[in-house]
């Protein structure tokens, strides 16, 4: 990565756009985990709101 920083910005963009299956797999896995985490957090927020309403 340090060598890439020394290149022209256009060349850097082209290199980073090259297909990299490990990167793509990690990106997809991270994205899926992020969605699951977001759904879990949303469910917790909804449950907390419902609990607050029932306490009143």
Biopython code that builds the backbone (N, CA, C, O; Angstrom):
import numpy as np
from Bio.PDB.StructureBuilder import StructureBuilder

atoms = [
    (1, "UNK", "N", (0.825, -1.191, 0.000)),
    (1, "UNK", "CA", (0.000, 0.000, 0.000)),
    (1, "UNK", "C", (0.867, 1.252, 0.000)),
    (1, "UNK", "O", (0.502, 2.258, -0.607)),
    (2, "UNK", "N", (2.001, 1.199, 0.669)),
    (2, "UNK", "CA", (2.854, 2.383, 0.724)),
    (2, "UNK", "C", (3.369, 2.747, -0.657)),
    (2, "UNK", "O", (3.504, 3.929, -0.973)),
    (3, "UNK", "N", (3.660, 1.746, -1.490)),
    (3, "UNK", "CA", (4.155, 2.010, -2.839)),
    (3, "UNK", "C", (3.078, 2.638, -3.705)),
    (3, "UNK", "O", (3.376, 3.430, -4.600)),
    (4, "UNK", "N", (1.839, 2.290, -3.443)),
    (4, "UNK", "CA", (0.738, 2.838, -4.235)),
    (4, "UNK", "C", (0.586, 4.330, -3.969)),
    (4, "UNK", "O", (0.216, 5.085, -4.868)),
    (5, "UNK", "N", (0.866, 4.755, -2.757)),
    (5, "UNK", "CA", (0.736, 6.174, -2.408)),
    (5, "UNK", "C", (1.692, 7.044, -3.211)),
    (5, "UNK", "O", (1.434, 8.230, -3.412)),
    (6, "UNK", "N", (2.795, 6.459, -3.672)),
    (6, "UNK", "CA", (3.789, 7.213, -4.428)),
    (6, "UNK", "C", (3.400, 7.384, -5.898)),
    (6, "UNK", "O", (4.037, 8.161, -6.610)),
    (7, "UNK", "N", (2.384, 6.683, -6.360)),
    (7, "UNK", "CA", (1.985, 6.750, -7.765)),
    (7, "UNK", "C", (1.099, 7.953, -8.031)),
    (7, "UNK", "O", (0.622, 8.626, -7.117)),
    (8, "UNK", "N", (0.898, 8.196, -9.316)),
    (8, "UNK", "CA", (-0.019, 9.237, -9.766)),
    (8, "UNK", "C", (-1.432, 8.876, -9.298)),
    (8, "UNK", "O", (-1.796, 7.701, -9.347)),
    (9, "UNK", "N", (-2.231, 9.829, -8.854)),
    (9, "UNK", "CA", (-3.581, 9.523, -8.359)),
    (9, "UNK", "C", (-4.441, 8.728, -9.343)),
    (9, "UNK", "O", (-5.215, 7.868, -8.923)),
    (10, "UNK", "N", (-4.318, 8.999, -10.643)),
    (10, "UNK", "CA", (-5.102, 8.252, -11.633)),
    (10, "UNK", "C", (-4.660, 6.795, -11.687)),
    (10, "UNK", "O", (-5.491, 5.892, -11.785)),
    (11, "UNK", "N", (-3.358, 6.570, -11.625)),
    (11, "UNK", "CA", (-2.841, 5.197, -11.636)),
    (11, "UNK", "C", (-3.291, 4.462, -10.373)),
    (11, "UNK", "O", (-3.633, 3.281, -10.422)),
    (12, "UNK", "N", (-3.287, 5.166, -9.254)),
    (12, "UNK", "CA", (-3.722, 4.563, -7.991)),
    (12, "UNK", "C", (-5.170, 4.099, -8.096)),
    (12, "UNK", "O", (-5.497, 2.986, -7.685)),
    (13, "UNK", "N", (-6.035, 4.944, -8.644)),
    (13, "UNK", "CA", (-7.441, 4.576, -8.804)),
    (13, "UNK", "C", (-7.592, 3.342, -9.686)),
    (13, "UNK", "O", (-8.386, 2.452, -9.381)),
    (14, "UNK", "N", (-6.833, 3.287, -10.776)),
    (14, "UNK", "CA", (-6.926, 2.145, -11.679)),
    (14, "UNK", "C", (-6.456, 0.868, -10.999)),
    (14, "UNK", "O", (-7.064, -0.188, -11.172)),
    (15, "UNK", "N", (-5.386, 0.955, -10.233)),
    (15, "UNK", "CA", (-4.869, -0.236, -9.552)),
    (15, "UNK", "C", (-5.861, -0.718, -8.510)),
    (15, "UNK", "O", (-6.094, -1.920, -8.385)),
    (16, "UNK", "N", (-6.443, 0.202, -7.766)),
    (16, "UNK", "CA", (-7.379, -0.184, -6.713)),
    (16, "UNK", "C", (-8.684, -0.740, -7.276)),
    (16, "UNK", "O", (-9.419, -1.425, -6.564)),
    (17, "UNK", "N", (-8.981, -0.456, -8.536)),
    (17, "UNK", "CA", (-10.199, -0.982, -9.163)),
    (17, "UNK", "C", (-10.002, -2.378, -9.752)),
    (17, "UNK", "O", (-10.971, -3.017, -10.162)),
    (18, "UNK", "N", (-8.767, -2.853, -9.797)),
    (18, "UNK", "CA", (-8.519, -4.189, -10.334)),
    (18, "UNK", "C", (-9.233, -5.220, -9.465)),
    (18, "UNK", "O", (-9.316, -5.064, -8.247)),
    (19, "UNK", "N", (-9.745, -6.272, -10.097)),
    (19, "UNK", "CA", (-10.464, -7.283, -9.314)),
    (19, "UNK", "C", (-9.528, -8.000, -8.342)),
    (19, "UNK", "O", (-8.416, -8.390, -8.695)),
    (20, "UNK", "N", (-9.995, -8.156, -7.147)),
    (20, "UNK", "CA", (-9.244, -8.851, -6.112)),
    (20, "UNK", "C", (-10.250, -9.688, -5.345)),
    (20, "UNK", "O", (-11.004, -9.168, -4.522)),
    (21, "UNK", "N", (-10.258, -10.973, -5.614)),
    (21, "UNK", "CA", (-11.304, -11.820, -5.057)),
    (21, "UNK", "C", (-11.292, -11.815, -3.527)),
    (21, "UNK", "O", (-12.355, -11.858, -2.907)),
    (22, "UNK", "N", (-10.120, -11.763, -2.915)),
    (22, "UNK", "CA", (-10.073, -11.735, -1.456)),
    (22, "UNK", "C", (-10.711, -10.456, -0.936)),
    (22, "UNK", "O", (-11.465, -10.481, 0.037)),
    (23, "UNK", "N", (-10.408, -9.346, -1.582)),
    (23, "UNK", "CA", (-10.991, -8.068, -1.178)),
    (23, "UNK", "C", (-12.499, -8.097, -1.371)),
    (23, "UNK", "O", (-13.255, -7.698, -0.486)),
    (24, "UNK", "N", (-12.932, -8.575, -2.540)),
    (24, "UNK", "CA", (-14.369, -8.614, -2.829)),
    (24, "UNK", "C", (-15.113, -9.498, -1.839)),
    (24, "UNK", "O", (-16.190, -9.135, -1.365)),
    (25, "UNK", "N", (-14.547, -10.647, -1.527)),
    (25, "UNK", "CA", (-15.186, -11.550, -0.564)),
    (25, "UNK", "C", (-15.270, -10.888, 0.802)),
    (25, "UNK", "O", (-16.300, -10.966, 1.471)),
    (26, "UNK", "N", (-14.196, -10.240, 1.215)),
    (26, "UNK", "CA", (-14.189, -9.559, 2.504)),
    (26, "UNK", "C", (-15.169, -8.407, 2.524)),
    (26, "UNK", "O", (-15.844, -8.176, 3.527)),
    (27, "UNK", "N", (-15.250, -7.679, 1.414)),
    (27, "UNK", "CA", (-16.176, -6.559, 1.314)),
    (27, "UNK", "C", (-17.612, -7.042, 1.414)),
    (27, "UNK", "O", (-18.418, -6.473, 2.150)),
    (28, "UNK", "N", (-17.929, -8.101, 0.665)),
    (28, "UNK", "CA", (-19.292, -8.638, 0.690)),
    (28, "UNK", "C", (-19.631, -9.181, 2.073)),
    (28, "UNK", "O", (-20.732, -8.964, 2.579)),
    (29, "UNK", "N", (-18.681, -9.886, 2.678)),
    (29, "UNK", "CA", (-18.914, -10.455, 4.008)),
    (29, "UNK", "C", (-19.116, -9.326, 5.021)),
    (29, "UNK", "O", (-20.016, -9.391, 5.858)),
    (30, "UNK", "N", (-18.290, -8.309, 4.942)),
    (30, "UNK", "CA", (-18.415, -7.166, 5.843)),
    (30, "UNK", "C", (-19.736, -6.441, 5.660)),
    (30, "UNK", "O", (-20.354, -5.987, 6.623)),
    (31, "UNK", "N", (-20.159, -6.341, 4.406)),
    (31, "UNK", "CA", (-21.420, -5.670, 4.116)),
    (31, "UNK", "C", (-22.587, -6.478, 4.690)),
    (31, "UNK", "O", (-23.507, -5.912, 5.280)),
    (32, "UNK", "N", (-22.546, -7.790, 4.518)),
    (32, "UNK", "CA", (-23.603, -8.651, 5.056)),
    (32, "UNK", "C", (-23.640, -8.566, 6.582)),
    (32, "UNK", "O", (-24.714, -8.478, 7.178)),
    (33, "UNK", "N", (-22.460, -8.591, 7.210)),
    (33, "UNK", "CA", (-22.408, -8.489, 8.660)),
    (33, "UNK", "C", (-22.927, -7.134, 9.123)),
    (33, "UNK", "O", (-23.595, -7.040, 10.152)),
    (34, "UNK", "N", (-22.621, -6.089, 8.365)),
    (34, "UNK", "CA", (-23.101, -4.751, 8.700)),
    (34, "UNK", "C", (-24.618, -4.675, 8.640)),
    (34, "UNK", "O", (-25.248, -4.047, 9.491)),
    (35, "UNK", "N", (-25.203, -5.314, 7.636)),
    (35, "UNK", "CA", (-26.659, -5.320, 7.501)),
    (35, "UNK", "C", (-27.280, -6.067, 8.679)),
    (35, "UNK", "O", (-28.260, -5.606, 9.265)),
    (36, "UNK", "N", (-26.714, -7.213, 9.022)),
    (36, "UNK", "CA", (-27.232, -7.991, 10.150)),
    (36, "UNK", "C", (-27.119, -7.198, 11.447)),
    (36, "UNK", "O", (-28.037, -7.199, 12.268)),
    (37, "UNK", "N", (-25.989, -6.525, 11.623)),
    (37, "UNK", "CA", (-25.789, -5.722, 12.829)),
    (37, "UNK", "C", (-26.782, -4.565, 12.873)),
    (37, "UNK", "O", (-27.324, -4.249, 13.932)),
    (38, "UNK", "N", (-27.019, -3.940, 11.734)),
    (38, "UNK", "CA", (-27.987, -2.851, 11.665)),
    (38, "UNK", "C", (-29.394, -3.322, 11.990)),
    (38, "UNK", "O", (-30.134, -2.636, 12.695)),
    (39, "UNK", "N", (-29.764, -4.484, 11.481)),
    (39, "UNK", "CA", (-31.082, -5.038, 11.778)),
    (39, "UNK", "C", (-31.221, -5.344, 13.265)),
    (39, "UNK", "O", (-32.266, -5.088, 13.862)),
    (40, "UNK", "N", (-30.167, -5.890, 13.856)),
    (40, "UNK", "CA", (-30.184, -6.222, 15.282)),
    (40, "UNK", "C", (-30.328, -4.956, 16.121)),
    (40, "UNK", "O", (-31.103, -4.918, 17.077)),
    (41, "UNK", "N", (-29.569, -3.918, 15.753)),
    (41, "UNK", "CA", (-29.650, -2.652, 16.496)),
    (41, "UNK", "C", (-31.023, -2.013, 16.362)),
    (41, "UNK", "O", (-31.552, -1.455, 17.324)),
    (42, "UNK", "N", (-31.599, -2.096, 15.168)),
    (42, "UNK", "CA", (-32.938, -1.537, 14.962)),
    (42, "UNK", "C", (-33.962, -2.278, 15.816)),
    (42, "UNK", "O", (-34.847, -1.655, 16.404)),
    (43, "UNK", "N", (-33.850, -3.587, 15.888)),
    (43, "UNK", "CA", (-34.772, -4.375, 16.701)),
    (43, "UNK", "C", (-34.644, -4.004, 18.175)),
    (43, "UNK", "O", (-35.646, -3.917, 18.884)),
    (44, "UNK", "N", (-33.426, -3.787, 18.631)),
    (44, "UNK", "CA", (-33.211, -3.390, 20.026)),
    (44, "UNK", "C", (-33.819, -2.013, 20.286)),
    (44, "UNK", "O", (-34.450, -1.800, 21.322)),
    (45, "UNK", "N", (-33.633, -1.071, 19.346)),
    (45, "UNK", "CA", (-34.213, 0.267, 19.510)),
    (45, "UNK", "C", (-35.728, 0.209, 19.585)),
    (45, "UNK", "O", (-36.343, 0.881, 20.413)),
    (46, "UNK", "N", (-36.326, -0.594, 18.720)),
    (46, "UNK", "CA", (-37.777, -0.731, 18.709)),
    (46, "UNK", "C", (-38.261, -1.343, 20.019)),
    (46, "UNK", "O", (-39.254, -0.893, 20.592)),
    (47, "UNK", "N", (-37.558, -2.372, 20.490)),
    (47, "UNK", "CA", (-37.934, -3.017, 21.750)),
    (47, "UNK", "C", (-37.835, -2.035, 22.913)),
    (47, "UNK", "O", (-38.701, -2.025, 23.787)),
    (48, "UNK", "N", (-36.796, -1.215, 22.935)),
    (48, "UNK", "CA", (-36.643, -0.221, 24.006)),
    (48, "UNK", "C", (-37.780, 0.803, 23.969)),
    (48, "UNK", "O", (-38.319, 1.175, 25.011)),
    (49, "UNK", "N", (-38.142, 1.257, 22.759)),
    (49, "UNK", "CA", (-39.265, 2.207, 22.643)),
    (49, "UNK", "C", (-40.561, 1.587, 23.135)),
    (49, "UNK", "O", (-41.343, 2.237, 23.828)),
    (50, "UNK", "N", (-40.785, 0.331, 22.777)),
    (50, "UNK", "CA", (-42.009, -0.338, 23.197)),
    (50, "UNK", "C", (-42.041, -0.501, 24.722)),
    (50, "UNK", "O", (-43.097, -0.359, 25.339)),
    (51, "UNK", "N", (-40.895, -0.795, 25.322)),
    (51, "UNK", "CA", (-40.830, -0.934, 26.771)),
    (51, "UNK", "C", (-41.114, 0.400, 27.470)),
    (51, "UNK", "O", (-41.792, 0.443, 28.497)),
    (52, "UNK", "N", (-40.586, 1.484, 26.897)),
    (52, "UNK", "CA", (-40.842, 2.811, 27.476)),
    (52, "UNK", "C", (-42.327, 3.140, 27.432)),
    (52, "UNK", "O", (-42.868, 3.700, 28.386)),
    (53, "UNK", "N", (-42.992, 2.795, 26.325)),
    (53, "UNK", "CA", (-44.401, 3.090, 26.180)),
    (53, "UNK", "C", (-45.238, 2.288, 27.154)),
    (53, "UNK", "O", (-46.247, 2.787, 27.653)),
    (54, "UNK", "N", (-44.846, 1.061, 27.435)),
    (54, "UNK", "CA", (-45.640, 0.219, 28.330)),
    (54, "UNK", "C", (-45.440, 0.601, 29.790)),
    (54, "UNK", "O", (-46.282, 0.274, 30.626)),
    (55, "UNK", "N", (-44.376, 1.266, 30.110)),
    (55, "UNK", "CA", (-44.097, 1.677, 31.488)),
    (55, "UNK", "C", (-44.944, 2.894, 31.894)),
    (55, "UNK", "O", (-45.155, 3.127, 33.085)),
    (56, "UNK", "N", (-45.412, 3.638, 30.952)),
    (56, "UNK", "CA", (-46.173, 4.873, 31.243)),
    (56, "UNK", "C", (-47.534, 4.578, 31.765)),
    (56, "UNK", "O", (-48.296, 5.499, 32.057)),
]
sb = StructureBuilder()
sb.init_structure("model")
sb.init_model(0)
sb.init_chain("A")
sb.init_seg("    ")
for serial, (resi, resn, name, xyz) in enumerate(atoms, 1):
    if name == "N":
        sb.init_residue(resn, " ", resi, " ")
    sb.init_atom(name, np.array(xyz, "f"), 0.0, 1.0, " ", f" {name:<3s}", serial, name[0])
structure = sb.get_structure()
